[in-house]
Amino acid sequence: MTKHLQTLAIALAIAGTAFGTHAADTSASTKTLSVYTTAKDTHHKLSLTDTLSFKPAQQNKETEIAIYVNPAKQYQTFLGIGGAITDASAETFAKLNSKKKAEFLKAYYDKKDGIGYSLLRTTIHSSDFSSGSYTYIEEGDKELKTFSIKHDQKYRLPMLKAAIKAAGGKITTYASPWSAPAFMKDTNHMLQGGKLLPEYNNAWATYYTKFIKAYEKEGIPIWGITVQNEPMAKQTWESMIFTAEEERDFLKNHLGPVMEKAGYGDKKIIVWDHNRDLIVHRANTIMSDPEAAKYVWGIGFHWYETWTGAKPLYGNVAEVSKAYPNINLMLTEATVEKFNAERYHYWPNAERYGDSLINDFNSGAVAWTDWNILLDNTGGPNHVGNFCFAPIHENNGELIYTPTYYYLGHFSKFIRPDAKRVSAVSSRSVLQTTSFMNADNKLVTVVMNNTDDAISYRYYVGNEEATVNIPAHAMQTLVY
């Protein structure tokens, strides 16, 4: 048994021991509250740290901290949590021996012994997290006659297939393009932005359908696509610009009709796929046009605010949720940039994830997708040097599990697809919380304490309560 799985067997109590058994028990009707904790400077990593009993609720004092949950007030339906399998992830995965590959897949995708990822993103040809730029056609092939995903057969497709198998044979998978082929753009280059030339609108739209067909032929069902990754960013890597009006018109006049004609009208189309700052304008522009809006399943967003020192604009996501309640919101990418191997276990990285997950769900998001699920000990490979963190890193054949992995697990393991978010608030800003009711009526409440002090709080569900203690710099999942 690897050192990591030994730790999991003790601290996480998995692999058929206390964690798995207790998780099964909580599906039955019970007044027992199970508390799972990950805390800085402790051995707690998704550990079952307490089993509490409820008592009749009494009015708390104004000086006491409380979490109030009302399962009768329900909001959006949960789709899933997951991460991206990029070329970089797949190339790194391929370096692992068979034992480590199995450990890695179980850690992410196993519902009982891992954190149960239920969502997966991948790229349409290359992104910066590839060893080099490439497309699926020969340069200049306007009719896409040379379209082939042979490039992906070496690393990416085997990892995708292994992940789907580890997830039980099915996982919600969507794909995003970073740039059209160079000859289709006004810059004749895949990097550094540029725009799609009008004469290639239909050819580029058809490219998506060929990707879907090729991947599904390989046994990888594609649930949906995003129109363009970060359409307002001129990046040093693969990137392409769509203004709000240009994305609207490309969707309305080309991508939507081409997808329908190809028999893919049931595939979900996600617009924007960029930061929270401009999401309201993009939503207003596209959704105000009925002919474009009819193709939109959802609006994707990233967490990279575009000016130094910016605070996350969760209110922008909430505003779109209120303005367009029938449109699904999902975070499509997040990562901690500027990789530094000395910060594998830097706790604020995990707390940034916790803050975003809680606030994005409370703002109306139905899903949350991390970026690379695996990177090497340089934060890559990345062909333009844009090295970043992942929840798990490979280092000389070993796997490094960062605190972010466990913080993500506090959500993904316990909140399952088709859950409903329910009303949950904290009486003090020192604790953050969100709560979901699973389809099996298991109530899951996540609580985060990013202060330097341990906190005792009263947890109210309806007319019952329990007193819970959370350590400093900790994440808890309460299962009822």
C-alpha positions as CSV (number, residue, x, y, z in Angstrom):
1,M,0.0,0.0,0.0
2,T,1.3,3.5,-0.9
3,K,2.1,6.0,1.7
4,H,-0.8,8.1,0.4
5,L,-3.3,5.3,0.6
6,Q,-2.0,4.4,4.1
7,T,-2.8,7.9,5.1
8,L,-6.2,7.7,3.6
9,A,-6.9,4.4,5.3
10,I,-6.2,6.1,8.7
11,A,-7.0,9.7,8.3
12,L,-9.7,9.5,5.6
13,A,-10.8,6.0,6.8
14,I,-11.4,4.8,3.3
15,A,-10.8,1.5,1.4
16,G,-13.7,-0.2,3.0
17,T,-13.1,1.0,6.6
18,A,-14.9,3.6,8.6
19,F,-15.3,6.2,5.8
20,G,-17.0,4.0,3.3
21,T,-19.1,2.2,5.8
22,H,-20.3,5.4,7.4
23,A,-21.0,7.1,4.1
24,A,-23.4,4.2,3.3
25,D,-25.1,4.4,6.7
26,T,-26.0,8.1,6.3
27,S,-28.3,7.4,3.4
28,A,-30.8,5.9,5.9
29,S,-33.2,8.2,7.9
30,T,-31.3,9.1,11.0
31,K,-30.8,12.0,13.4
32,T,-27.0,11.3,13.5
33,L,-24.8,14.1,12.2
34,S,-21.5,12.9,10.7
35,V,-18.7,15.5,10.6
36,Y,-15.8,15.2,8.2
37,T,-12.8,17.6,8.6
38,T,-9.7,18.7,6.8
39,A,-7.5,21.1,8.9
40,K,-4.2,22.8,8.7
41,D,-1.4,21.4,10.9
42,T,-3.3,18.3,11.8
43,H,-3.6,14.8,10.4
44,H,-7.3,15.4,9.5
45,K,-7.8,15.0,5.7
46,L,-11.4,14.4,5.0
47,S,-11.4,12.5,8.3
48,L,-14.5,11.5,10.2
49,T,-13.9,13.6,13.3
50,D,-17.2,13.5,15.1
51,T,-20.6,11.8,15.2
52,L,-23.2,14.0,16.9
53,S,-26.8,13.8,17.9
54,F,-29.4,16.4,17.3
55,K,-31.6,17.9,20.1
56,P,-34.6,20.2,20.0
57,A,-33.5,23.6,18.8
58,Q,-33.5,26.6,21.1
59,Q,-32.9,30.3,20.4
60,N,-29.2,31.0,20.3
61,K,-27.6,34.0,21.9
62,E,-26.6,36.9,19.8
63,T,-23.0,36.3,20.8
64,E,-23.0,32.7,19.6
65,I,-22.1,31.7,16.1
66,A,-24.7,29.7,14.2
67,I,-25.2,28.0,10.8
68,Y,-28.9,28.0,9.8
69,V,-30.1,25.5,7.2
70,N,-33.6,25.3,5.8
71,P,-34.1,22.3,3.5
72,A,-37.6,23.5,2.6
73,K,-36.1,26.4,0.6
74,Q,-34.5,24.9,-2.5
75,Y,-32.7,26.4,-5.4
76,Q,-30.7,25.2,-8.4
77,T,-30.1,21.5,-9.3
78,F,-26.5,20.4,-9.0
79,L,-24.7,19.0,-12.1
80,G,-21.3,18.1,-10.8
81,I,-17.7,18.9,-9.8
82,G,-14.6,17.8,-11.7
83,G,-11.5,18.8,-13.4
84,A,-9.9,19.0,-16.8
85,I,-7.9,16.2,-18.6
86,T,-5.6,18.2,-20.7
87,D,-2.6,17.0,-22.8
88,A,-0.4,18.1,-19.9
89,S,-2.4,15.9,-17.5
90,A,-2.4,13.0,-19.9
91,E,1.3,13.2,-20.7
92,T,2.1,13.3,-17.0
93,F,-0.3,10.4,-16.2
94,A,1.4,8.3,-18.9
95,K,4.7,8.5,-16.9
96,L,3.2,6.8,-13.9
97,N,3.5,3.1,-13.3
98,S,0.4,1.0,-13.3
99,K,0.1,1.0,-9.5
100,K,0.3,4.8,-9.4
101,K,-2.2,5.2,-12.2
102,A,-4.7,3.0,-10.4
103,E,-4.2,5.0,-7.2
104,F,-4.6,8.3,-9.0
105,L,-7.8,7.3,-10.8
106,K,-9.3,6.0,-7.5
107,A,-8.3,9.2,-5.7
108,Y,-10.3,11.3,-8.1
109,Y,-13.1,9.2,-9.5
110,D,-14.1,6.5,-7.0
111,K,-17.2,7.5,-5.1
112,K,-16.4,5.5,-2.0
113,D,-12.6,5.5,-1.8
114,G,-11.9,8.7,-3.6
115,I,-13.6,12.1,-4.0
116,G,-16.1,11.1,-6.6
117,Y,-15.5,13.5,-9.5
118,S,-18.6,13.7,-11.7
119,L,-17.6,16.3,-14.3
120,L,-14.8,16.4,-16.9
121,R,-13.5,19.1,-19.3
122,T,-11.1,18.6,-22.1
123,T,-9.8,20.7,-25.0
124,I,-10.5,20.7,-28.7
125,H,-6.9,20.3,-30.0
126,S,-4.1,22.1,-28.2
127,S,-4.1,24.6,-25.4
128,D,-1.1,26.1,-23.5
129,F,-1.1,22.9,-21.4
130,S,0.2,20.8,-24.3
131,S,3.8,20.1,-25.3
132,G,3.2,22.1,-28.5
133,S,0.5,23.7,-30.7
134,Y,-1.4,21.4,-33.0
135,T,-4.8,21.0,-34.8
136,Y,-6.7,18.1,-36.1
137,I,-6.3,19.1,-39.8
138,E,-3.5,19.9,-42.2
139,E,-2.9,23.6,-42.5
140,G,-5.0,25.2,-45.2
141,D,-7.6,22.4,-45.3
142,K,-10.6,24.5,-45.7
143,E,-13.0,21.5,-46.2
144,L,-11.6,19.6,-43.2
145,K,-10.9,16.5,-45.3
146,T,-7.8,15.7,-43.3
147,F,-9.6,15.9,-39.9
148,S,-8.1,13.3,-37.5
149,I,-7.7,13.0,-33.7
150,K,-4.7,10.7,-34.1
151,H,-2.6,13.1,-32.0
152,D,-4.9,12.4,-29.0
153,Q,-4.6,8.6,-29.3
154,K,-1.2,8.5,-27.7
155,Y,-1.9,10.2,-24.3
156,R,-5.2,11.9,-24.0
157,L,-7.7,9.3,-25.2
158,P,-6.3,6.5,-23.0
159,M,-6.5,8.7,-19.9
160,L,-10.0,9.9,-20.7
161,K,-11.1,6.3,-21.2
162,A,-9.5,5.2,-17.9
163,A,-11.1,8.1,-16.1
164,I,-14.6,7.2,-17.4
165,K,-14.1,3.6,-16.4
166,A,-12.9,4.7,-12.9
167,A,-16.0,6.9,-12.6
168,G,-18.2,3.9,-13.1
169,G,-18.5,4.0,-16.9
170,K,-20.1,7.4,-17.2
171,I,-19.1,11.0,-16.5
172,T,-20.4,14.3,-17.9
173,T,-17.8,15.4,-20.4
174,Y,-17.5,18.7,-22.2
175,A,-14.9,20.3,-24.5
176,S,-13.5,23.8,-25.2
177,P,-11.5,25.2,-28.1
178,W,-8.6,27.7,-27.5
179,S,-8.1,28.8,-31.1
180,A,-9.1,28.0,-34.6
181,P,-6.3,26.8,-36.9
182,A,-3.9,29.6,-37.9
183,F,-5.1,29.9,-41.5
184,M,-8.7,30.6,-40.3
185,K,-7.7,33.7,-38.4
186,D,-6.9,37.3,-39.3
187,T,-3.5,36.9,-37.6
188,N,-2.6,33.6,-39.3
189,H,-1.4,32.5,-35.9
190,M,-2.9,30.3,-33.2
191,L,-1.2,32.2,-30.4
192,Q,-1.6,35.8,-29.3
193,G,-5.4,36.3,-29.9
194,G,-6.7,37.3,-33.3
195,K,-10.1,36.8,-34.8
196,L,-11.9,34.2,-36.9
197,L,-12.1,35.3,-40.5
198,P,-15.8,35.5,-41.6
199,E,-15.3,33.1,-44.5
200,Y,-14.4,30.3,-42.1
201,N,-17.4,30.6,-39.8
202,N,-19.1,27.5,-41.1
203,A,-15.9,25.5,-41.4
204,W,-15.0,26.3,-37.8
205,A,-18.5,25.4,-36.6
206,T,-18.2,22.1,-38.5
207,Y,-14.9,21.5,-36.7
208,Y,-16.7,21.1,-33.4
209,T,-19.1,18.5,-34.9
210,K,-16.2,16.5,-36.3
211,F,-14.5,16.5,-32.9
212,I,-17.7,15.3,-31.3
213,K,-18.1,12.5,-33.9
214,A,-14.5,11.4,-33.6
215,Y,-14.5,11.3,-29.8
216,E,-17.8,9.5,-29.6
217,K,-16.5,7.0,-32.1
218,E,-13.7,6.4,-29.5
219,G,-16.3,5.7,-26.8
220,I,-16.1,9.1,-25.2
221,P,-19.6,10.7,-25.1
222,I,-19.5,14.5,-25.3
223,W,-22.2,16.1,-23.2
224,G,-21.5,19.6,-24.4
225,I,-19.1,22.3,-25.7
226,T,-18.1,25.8,-24.9
227,V,-18.0,28.2,-27.8
228,Q,-14.6,29.7,-27.0
229,N,-12.2,29.6,-24.1
230,E,-11.6,33.1,-22.7
231,P,-12.9,35.0,-25.8
232,M,-11.7,38.4,-24.5
233,A,-8.1,37.5,-23.8
234,K,-5.1,37.9,-26.1
235,Q,-2.9,35.3,-24.5
236,T,0.7,34.3,-25.3
237,W,-0.8,30.8,-25.9
238,E,-3.6,29.6,-28.1
239,S,-6.4,32.2,-28.0
240,M,-9.0,33.9,-30.1
241,I,-11.2,36.9,-29.6
242,F,-15.0,37.1,-29.9
243,T,-16.7,40.3,-28.8
244,A,-20.1,39.7,-27.2
245,E,-21.8,40.5,-30.5
246,E,-19.4,38.3,-32.5
247,E,-20.0,35.3,-30.2
248,R,-23.8,35.9,-30.4
249,D,-23.8,36.0,-34.2
250,F,-21.4,33.0,-34.5
251,L,-23.6,31.0,-32.3
252,K,-26.9,32.1,-33.9
253,N,-25.9,31.9,-37.6
254,H,-23.3,29.2,-37.6
255,L,-22.5,27.0,-34.6
256,G,-26.1,26.4,-33.5
257,P,-27.5,25.6,-36.9
258,V,-24.4,23.5,-37.9
259,M,-24.7,21.5,-34.7
260,E,-28.4,20.8,-35.3
261,K,-27.9,19.9,-38.9
262,A,-25.2,17.4,-37.8
263,G,-27.6,15.8,-35.4
264,Y,-26.0,17.3,-32.3
265,G,-28.9,19.6,-31.3
266,D,-29.0,17.8,-28.0
267,K,-25.5,18.7,-27.0
268,K,-25.2,21.5,-24.5
269,I,-23.7,24.8,-25.6
270,I,-22.0,27.1,-23.0
271,V,-21.2,30.7,-23.9
272,W,-18.7,33.1,-22.4
273,D,-16.3,30.7,-20.6
274,H,-14.3,33.6,-19.2
275,N,-14.0,35.7,-16.1
276,R,-16.8,37.0,-13.8
277,D,-16.0,40.6,-14.5
278,L,-17.6,40.8,-18.0
279,I,-20.2,38.0,-17.6
280,V,-23.2,40.3,-17.2
281,H,-22.6,42.1,-20.5
282,R,-22.0,38.9,-22.3
283,A,-25.2,37.4,-20.9
284,N,-27.3,40.5,-21.7
285,T,-25.9,40.6,-25.3
286,I,-26.5,37.0,-26.1
287,M,-29.7,36.3,-24.1
288,S,-31.5,39.4,-25.4
289,D,-31.4,37.8,-28.9
290,P,-34.0,35.0,-29.0
291,E,-32.4,33.4,-32.1
292,A,-29.1,33.1,-30.3
293,A,-30.5,32.4,-26.8
294,K,-32.4,29.3,-28.0
295,Y,-29.0,27.5,-28.5
296,V,-27.7,28.4,-25.0
297,W,-27.8,25.8,-22.2
298,G,-25.5,27.7,-19.9
299,I,-23.0,30.4,-19.2
300,G,-19.5,29.5,-18.1
301,F,-17.1,31.6,-16.1
302,H,-13.5,31.5,-14.7
303,W,-12.1,32.9,-11.5
304,Y,-9.1,34.9,-12.9
305,E,-10.1,38.5,-12.2
306,T,-8.4,40.8,-14.6
307,W,-6.7,43.4,-12.5
308,T,-4.2,43.3,-9.7
309,G,-5.6,42.9,-6.2
310,A,-9.1,42.2,-7.4
311,K,-11.6,40.5,-5.2
312,P,-13.8,37.8,-6.7
313,L,-16.9,39.3,-8.3
314,Y,-19.4,36.7,-7.0
315,G,-22.1,39.3,-7.2
316,N,-21.9,39.3,-11.0
317,V,-22.6,35.6,-11.1
318,A,-25.6,36.1,-8.8
319,E,-26.9,38.9,-11.0
320,V,-26.9,36.7,-14.1
321,S,-28.6,34.0,-12.1
322,K,-31.4,36.4,-11.1
323,A,-31.7,37.9,-14.5
324,Y,-31.8,34.6,-16.4
325,P,-33.0,32.0,-14.0
326,N,-33.5,29.4,-16.7
327,I,-29.9,29.5,-17.8
328,N,-27.3,27.3,-16.1
329,L,-24.2,28.9,-14.6
330,M,-21.0,26.9,-14.2
331,L,-17.4,27.7,-13.3
332,T,-15.5,26.1,-16.2
333,E,-11.9,26.8,-15.1
334,A,-9.9,27.7,-12.0
335,T,-6.3,27.2,-11.0
336,V,-3.6,28.8,-8.9
337,E,-1.1,30.3,-11.3
338,K,2.7,30.9,-10.9
339,F,3.7,27.4,-9.8
340,N,6.3,27.1,-7.0
341,A,7.2,23.6,-5.8
342,E,7.8,25.0,-2.3
343,R,4.1,25.8,-2.1
344,Y,2.6,22.4,-2.7
345,H,1.0,22.5,0.8
346,Y,0.4,26.2,0.9
347,W,-3.0,26.4,2.7
348,P,-4.3,29.7,1.3
349,N,-4.4,27.9,-2.1
350,A,-7.0,25.5,-0.8
351,E,-8.9,28.2,1.0
352,R,-9.1,30.1,-2.3
353,Y,-10.9,27.1,-3.7
354,G,-13.2,26.8,-0.7
355,D,-14.1,30.4,-0.9
356,S,-14.9,30.2,-4.6
357,L,-16.8,26.9,-4.4
358,I,-19.1,28.1,-1.6
359,N,-19.7,31.5,-3.1
360,D,-20.2,30.3,-6.7
361,F,-22.8,27.8,-5.6
362,N,-24.5,30.3,-3.4
363,S,-24.6,32.6,-6.4
364,G,-26.4,30.1,-8.5
365,A,-23.8,27.9,-10.2
366,V,-24.8,24.3,-10.9
367,A,-21.3,23.0,-11.5
368,W,-17.7,23.7,-10.8
369,T,-14.7,22.5,-12.9
370,D,-11.1,22.7,-11.8
371,W,-8.3,23.1,-14.5
372,N,-5.6,20.4,-14.9
373,I,-6.3,17.4,-12.6
374,L,-2.6,16.4,-12.8
375,L,0.7,18.2,-13.5
376,D,4.3,17.4,-13.1
377,N,6.9,18.8,-10.7
378,T,7.3,21.9,-12.9
379,G,3.6,22.8,-13.0
380,G,3.5,21.6,-16.6
381,P,4.2,20.6,-19.3
382,N,3.2,23.9,-20.8
383,H,4.6,25.0,-24.1
384,V,4.6,28.7,-23.3
385,G,5.9,28.4,-19.7
386,N,2.5,29.2,-18.1
387,F,3.1,26.8,-15.2
388,C,0.4,26.3,-12.6
389,F,-0.7,24.2,-9.7
390,A,-3.0,21.2,-9.7
391,P,-4.6,19.4,-6.8
392,I,-2.3,16.5,-7.5
393,H,1.3,16.7,-8.8
394,E,3.6,14.0,-10.1
395,N,7.2,14.1,-8.8
396,N,9.6,11.4,-9.8
397,G,6.9,8.8,-10.2
398,E,5.2,9.7,-6.9
399,L,2.0,11.6,-6.3
400,I,1.8,14.7,-4.2
401,Y,-1.7,15.4,-2.8
402,T,-2.1,19.1,-2.1
403,P,-4.6,20.6,0.5
404,T,-6.7,21.7,-2.5
405,Y,-7.4,18.1,-3.4
406,Y,-9.0,17.6,0.0
407,Y,-10.9,20.8,0.0
408,L,-12.4,19.9,-3.4
409,G,-13.3,16.5,-1.9
410,H,-15.4,18.1,0.8
411,F,-17.8,19.1,-2.0
412,S,-17.4,16.5,-4.8
413,K,-17.5,13.4,-2.6
414,F,-20.7,14.3,-0.7
415,I,-22.7,16.5,-3.0
416,R,-24.0,14.3,-5.8
417,P,-25.5,15.1,-9.2
418,D,-29.2,16.0,-9.1
419,A,-28.9,17.4,-5.5
420,K,-30.7,20.6,-4.8
421,R,-29.0,23.6,-3.1
422,V,-30.9,24.6,0.0
423,S,-30.9,27.7,2.1
424,A,-27.9,27.9,4.4
425,V,-26.4,31.0,6.1
426,S,-23.9,31.8,8.8
427,S,-24.6,34.3,11.5
428,R,-21.0,35.5,11.4
429,S,-18.6,36.2,8.5
430,V,-15.8,34.1,10.2
431,L,-17.6,31.0,8.8
432,Q,-18.8,30.4,5.2
433,T,-21.3,27.8,4.3
434,T,-23.4,26.2,1.5
435,S,-25.7,23.3,1.7
436,F,-27.4,20.7,-0.6
437,M,-30.0,18.0,-0.4
438,N,-29.1,14.9,-2.3
439,A,-31.6,13.0,-4.3
440,D,-31.6,10.3,-1.5
441,N,-32.6,13.0,1.0
442,K,-29.1,13.1,2.6
443,L,-28.4,16.7,3.7
444,V,-24.9,17.9,3.1
445,T,-23.6,21.2,4.6
446,V,-20.1,22.5,3.9
447,V,-18.6,24.9,6.4
448,M,-15.2,26.7,6.1
449,N,-13.2,28.5,8.7
450,N,-10.2,30.4,7.3
451,T,-9.4,32.2,10.6
452,D,-6.6,31.5,13.0
453,D,-9.0,30.4,15.7
454,A,-11.0,27.2,16.4
455,I,-14.7,28.0,16.4
456,S,-17.7,26.4,18.2
457,Y,-21.0,26.9,16.3
458,R,-24.6,25.8,16.6
459,Y,-25.8,24.0,13.6
460,Y,-29.6,24.4,13.0
461,V,-31.6,22.2,10.7
462,G,-35.3,23.0,11.0
463,N,-36.3,22.7,14.6
464,E,-33.2,20.7,15.6
465,E,-29.7,21.7,16.4
466,A,-26.2,20.3,17.2
467,T,-23.1,22.0,18.5
468,V,-20.1,21.5,16.2
469,N,-16.4,22.5,16.7
470,I,-14.3,23.4,13.7
471,P,-10.5,23.9,13.9
472,A,-8.6,26.9,12.7
473,H,-8.1,27.0,8.9
474,A,-10.4,24.0,8.3
475,M,-13.1,22.7,6.0
476,Q,-15.9,20.6,7.3
477,T,-18.7,18.6,5.6
478,L,-21.7,17.8,7.8
479,V,-23.8,14.8,6.6
480,Y,-27.3,14.4,8.0
